[in-house]
């Protein structure tokens, strides 16, 4: 190689390098092209297998509901067949015969048997446990007489007890009908009491009310399932749907409608996580095996590629060192290449410039860190009119480049409620040069949240003592502001229940808007027994549950306060004696319902004393009104607890 030929050869090589791609790039593209069809086929196969597994799991749930539905319907029809046999026998000599049949079939009170004629107000004969006839029983008798087949009712309540009824005609030509009324558990003696893999089973009537349930049946009998509308929207006698639980979790349901009943349905529900886990586990194994195979194939391809590229890479490394094409054998002396020497010099100069730039950046970072330790987040400068000239560190705070905050762009990040205060201070600052800026405001940060910042600054004057610009910093004071807000909140609220505490009743009590109101004083009954028997932790959990129920009962305009211990107060707005009594009764009913505390059922009660703000514009000091409500509360407890009583002048005269 001569000196005359080196430049031309060098330019030719530079052109070839600039216009081409490396061999490794083409090898990677080749591997991708070969793997793409396999990858697409694998994805399709995994999707198909996943769908097949999911369909299989869903069919399993549908089979459960169908089998249970057939069993429940067979049991129901068996009961009806027994009733028809008894009706066909016609041994109705006395009510004792009806009672005897109930005993022989294992149906005890409150089950009852009635022999009646449709259209007649009274039964021809009834068992000893039969109450008065209900309209639903008469309608069922009419249906059995018309269809000449057993007729079943929807769930209804008789003397406060859930019940279902079935009716059969005594004989094909007889106008009499035999009606059996029994609890749902007696009619469905094989009601599902065992589940598989966490599946919850329930049987409902045609209106969505629960007849039987595999767990806690006595608690839910008669209540309407929350997703009944979704089940009806399916529009078929057998199917599935997904719904949300009250805690936000998802559940998948399958159902089967019993053909010979008035719309009774067997429903099986399972958490969607458990349902998906059953079919996703084998799919996950398939995916992991496929990924492992793909990784092994990739490693093999990489190894082959490395073997192919090794000679070329050795040649490239030798060229980058500034030497001629060298090898392990003696092919001649090493030749210095001028272009490579120039490249090394250029790289050395670039490195020196880079080190200088890094040193400057390190110094700038040190200054920024010093300001950060001093509490400053952002440095800013404004002109005499309040327009931003420079803002350093804004991007880390606001999420937008510093340039977008210049001029008045930074104002778009100020909370609307703080903009007016900031504008007031800014007008004073621009008018009087001796003022300093010190204002706390909220800024929208990079993640979209609001943080409290403290803006401090001062004016820089020119030679004529006029404001030339403003310099200052933004300090992050969000933690301090939140701590102050939390202290203020705790001063006015009960730390256990989160309700307002009695400090809110230290001012004269009056209802907003100049309307009449009422003060209700609550004291929990039997709370001390819960504390003594189950412990204070359970008592605290019970108080939190009571507070939550009170929140649900009250309107936004009413106020509930925890006075301490097991005592609460309610200030009811826009009230009357009737409204206060209605609220007191709702409070008694709601708080007297059973509680589920740490897996234990807890039962308490509540007594309520009521003092009225009788005049629309009336205000009373809290101690006076509380004393009146307390006297009424004492009266309610004297009357037997679980009651409410109003304050009257007679109570005041009777008190010592």
Residue pairs with C-beta under 8 A, 6 or more apart in sequence:
1 9
1 335
6 338
6 339
10 339
23 308
23 309
23 312
24 305
24 309
27 305
27 308
27 309
28 305
31 298
31 301
31 305
35 294
35 297
39 294
42 290
42 294
46 283
46 286
46 287
46 290
49 282
49 283
49 286
50 279
50 280
50 283
53 279
53 280
53 282
53 283
54 276
54 279
56 279
57 275
57 278
57 279
58 240
58 252
58 254
61 199
61 240
61 252
61 254
61 268
61 270
61 275
62 238
62 239
62 240
62 254
62 256
64 196
64 199
64 201
64 254
64 268
65 201
65 238
65 254
65 255
65 256
65 266
65 267
65 268
66 238
66 256
66 266
68 192
68 201
68 203
68 256
68 266
68 268
69 256
69 257
69 258
69 266
71 190
72 188
72 190
72 191
72 203
72 212
72 258
72 264
72 266
73 258
73 259
73 260
73 261
75 188
75 189
75 190
76 152
76 166
76 187
76 188
76 258
76 260
76 261
77 150
77 260
79 166
79 180
79 187
80 150
80 152
80 166
80 168
82 105
83 150
83 166
83 168
83 178
83 180
84 150
84 168
86 101
86 178
87 168
87 169
87 170
87 171
87 178
88 170
88 171
90 170
90 171
91 97
92 98
92 115
92 124
92 125
94 125
95 125
95 126
95 127
95 128
98 113
98 115
98 125
98 126
98 127
99 113
99 127
99 128
99 129
101 113
102 108
102 111
102 112
102 113
102 127
102 129
107 180
107 182
107 186
109 129
110 129
110 158
110 159
110 161
110 163
110 182
110 183
111 129
111 180
111 181
111 182
111 183
111 186
112 126
112 127
112 129
112 130
112 131
112 180
112 181
112 182
113 126
113 127
113 130
113 178
113 179
113 180
113 181
114 123
114 125
114 126
114 127
114 130
114 133
114 137
114 178
114 179
114 181
115 123
115 124
115 125
115 126
115 170
115 176
115 177
115 178
115 179
116 122
116 123
116 124
116 133
116 137
116 138
116 141
116 176
116 177
116 179
117 124
117 141
117 175
117 176
117 177
118 138
118 141
118 142
118 145
118 175
118 177
121 133
122 133
123 130
123 133
124 176
130 181
131 158
131 159
134 156
134 158
136 153
136 154
136 156
136 165
137 153
137 165
137 167
137 179
137 181
140 151
140 152
140 153
140 165
140 166
140 167
140 179
141 167
141 177
141 179
143 151
143 167
144 150
144 151
144 167
144 168
144 169
144 177
145 169
145 175
145 177
148 169
148 172
150 166
150 167
150 168
151 166
151 167
151 168
152 164
152 165
152 166
152 260
152 261
152 262
152 264
153 164
153 165
153 166
153 262
154 164
154 205
154 206
154 207
154 209
154 262
154 263
155 162
155 163
155 164
155 184
155 205
155 207
155 209
155 211
155 222
156 162
156 163
156 164
156 165
157 163
157 222
158 181
161 183
162 183
162 184
162 221
162 222
163 181
163 182
163 183
163 184
164 181
164 182
164 183
164 184
164 187
164 205
164 211
165 179
165 180
165 181
165 182
166 179
166 180
166 187
167 177
167 178
167 179
167 180
168 177
168 178
169 176
169 177
169 178
170 176
170 177
170 178
184 191
184 203
184 211
184 212
184 221
185 191
185 212
185 217
185 221
187 211
188 203
188 211
188 212
191 203
191 211
191 212
191 213
191 214
191 217
192 201
192 202
192 203
192 212
192 213
192 214
193 214
193 217
194 214
195 201
195 214
195 215
197 270
197 274
197 278
198 270
198 271
198 274
199 268
199 269
199 270
200 213
200 214
200 215
200 268
200 269
200 270
201 213
201 214
201 266
201 267
201 268
201 269
202 210
202 212
202 213
202 214
202 220
202 225
202 266
202 267
202 268
202 269
203 210
203 211
203 212
203 213
203 264
203 265
203 266
203 267
204 210
204 211
204 225
204 228
204 264
204 265
204 267
205 211
205 262
205 263
205 264
206 261
206 262
206 263
206 264
206 265
207 224
207 228
207 263
208 224
208 225
208 228
208 231
209 222
209 223
209 224
209 225
210 217
210 220
210 221
210 222
210 223
210 224
210 225
211 221
211 264
212 221
213 220
213 221
225 231
225 267
226 243
226 246
227 241
227 243
227 253
230 241
230 243
230 253
231 241
231 253
231 255
231 265
231 267
233 241
234 240
234 241
234 255
237 256
237 257
237 259
238 255
238 256
238 257
239 254
239 255
240 252
240 253
240 254
240 255
241 252
241 253
242 250
242 251
242 252
242 253
242 272
243 250
243 251
243 253
244 250
244 251
245 251
249 271
249 272
249 273
250 271
250 272
250 273
251 269
251 270
251 271
251 272
252 269
252 270
252 271
252 272
252 275
253 267
253 268
253 269
254 267
254 268
255 265
255 266
255 267
255 268
256 265
256 266
257 263
257 264
257 265
258 264
258 265
258 266
314 327
315 325
318 324
318 325
318 326
319 325
319 337
319 340
320 340
321 340
322 336
322 337
322 340
322 341
322 343
322 344
323 334
323 335
323 336
323 337
323 340
324 334
324 335
324 336
324 337
325 331
326 334
368 392
368 393
371 379
371 473
375 473
375 475
375 476
376 473
376 474
376 475
377 393
377 396
377 397
377 453
377 473
377 474
377 475
377 476
378 391
378 392
378 393
378 394
378 397
378 473
378 474
379 390
379 391
379 392
379 393
379 471
379 472
379 473
380 388
380 390
380 391
380 392
380 394
380 410
380 457
380 471
380 472
380 473
380 474
381 388
381 389
381 390
381 391
381 469
381 470
381 471
381 472
382 388
382 389
382 457
382 469
382 470
382 472
383 389
383 469
383 470
384 430
384 466
384 467
384 468
384 469
384 470
385 430
386 408
386 426
386 429
386 430
386 470
387 406
387 407
387 408
388 405
388 406
388 407
388 408
388 409
388 410
389 406
389 469
390 402
390 406
391 402
391 405
391 406
391 410
392 402
393 402
394 400
394 401
394 402
394 405
394 410
395 401
395 402
396 446
397 443
397 445
397 446
397 474
398 405
398 410
398 413
398 443
398 444
398 445
398 446
399 445
399 446
399 447
405 413
411 419
413 443
413 444
414 422
414 441
414 442
414 443
415 441
415 442
415 443
415 444
415 450
417 442
418 440
418 441
418 442
421 439
421 441
422 439
422 441
422 455
425 435
425 437
425 439
428 435
429 435
429 437
429 459
429 470
430 467
433 459
433 461
433 465
433 466
433 467
435 459
436 456
436 457
436 458
436 459
437 455
437 456
437 457
437 458
437 470
437 472
438 454
438 455
438 456
439 454
439 455
440 452
440 453
440 454
440 455
440 477
440 481
441 452
441 453
441 455
442 450
442 451
442 452
442 453
443 450
443 451
443 453
443 474
444 450
445 451
451 476
451 478
452 476
452 477
452 478
452 480
452 481
452 482
453 474
453 475
453 476
453 477
453 478
454 474
454 475
454 477
455 472
455 473
455 474
455 475
456 472
456 473
456 475
457 470
457 471
457 472
457 473
458 470
458 471
458 472
459 467
459 468
459 469
459 470
460 467
460 468
460 469
460 470
460 471
461 467
461 468
462 468
491 503
492 500
492 501
492 503
492 504
493 499
493 500
493 501
494 500
494 501
494 562
496 540
496 543
496 544
496 562
497 543
497 544
497 546
497 547
497 562
498 547
499 547
499 550
499 551
499 560
499 561
499 562
499 568
500 559
500 560
500 561
500 562
501 561
501 562
502 561
502 562
502 563
502 564
502 569
504 559
504 561
505 561
505 569
505 571
505 622
505 626
506 622
507 622
508 619
508 620
508 621
508 622
509 517
509 519
509 571
509 613
509 619
509 620
509 621
509 622
509 625
510 517
510 613
510 617
510 618
510 619
510 620
511 517
511 571
511 573
511 574
511 575
511 613
512 557
512 573
513 573
513 574
514 616
514 617
515 573
515 574
515 616
516 574
516 575
516 576
516 612
516 613
516 614
516 615
516 616
516 618
517 571
517 572
517 573
517 574
517 575
517 612
517 613
518 571
518 572
518 575
518 576
518 579
518 580
518 583
518 610
518 611
518 612
518 613
519 569
519 570
519 571
519 572
519 610
519 611
519 612
519 613
519 625
519 626
519 628
519 629
520 569
520 570
520 572
520 580
520 583
520 584
520 587
520 608
520 609
520 610
520 629
520 644
521 563
521 567
521 569
521 608
521 609
521 610
521 611
521 626
521 629
521 630
521 632
521 633
522 567
522 568
522 569
522 570
522 587
522 591
522 606
522 607
522 608
522 633
523 566
523 567
523 606
523 607
523 633
523 637
524 546
524 566
524 567
524 591
524 604
524 605
524 606
525 604
525 605
525 606
525 607
525 637
525 641
525 642
526 603
526 604
526 605
527 539
527 542
527 566
527 604
528 566
530 538
530 539
530 542
530 602
530 604
531 538
531 539
534 597
534 600
534 602
537 598
538 597
538 598
538 600
538 602
541 597
541 598
542 595
542 597
542 602
542 604
543 562
543 566
545 595
545 597
546 568
546 591
547 560
547 562
547 568
549 590
549 591
550 560
550 568
550 570
550 587
550 591
551 560
552 590
553 583
553 586
553 587
553 590
554 560
554 570
555 573
557 573
557 574
558 570
558 571
558 572
558 573
559 570
559 571
560 568
560 569
560 570
561 568
561 569
561 570
561 571
562 568
563 569
569 626
569 629
570 583
570 587
572 579
572 580
572 583
575 583
575 612
575 613
577 612
577 646
580 610
580 612
580 646
581 610
581 644
581 646
584 608
584 610
584 644
585 644
587 606
587 608
588 605
588 606
588 607
588 608
588 642
588 643
588 644
591 604
591 605
591 606
592 603
592 604
592 605
592 606
592 642
594 601
594 602
594 603
595 601
595 602
595 603
595 604
596 602
605 641
605 642
606 642
607 633
607 636
607 637
607 641
607 642
607 643
607 644
608 633
608 636
608 643
608 644
608 645
609 629
609 630
609 631
609 632
609 633
609 634
609 635
609 636
609 644
609 645
609 647
610 629
610 632
610 644
610 645
610 646
610 647
611 625
611 626
611 628
611 629
611 632
611 646
611 647
612 646
612 647
613 619
613 620
613 625
628 647
628 651
628 652
629 647
631 647
631 651
631 652
631 655
632 645
632 646
632 647
632 651
633 645
635 645
635 651
636 643
636 644
636 645
639 645
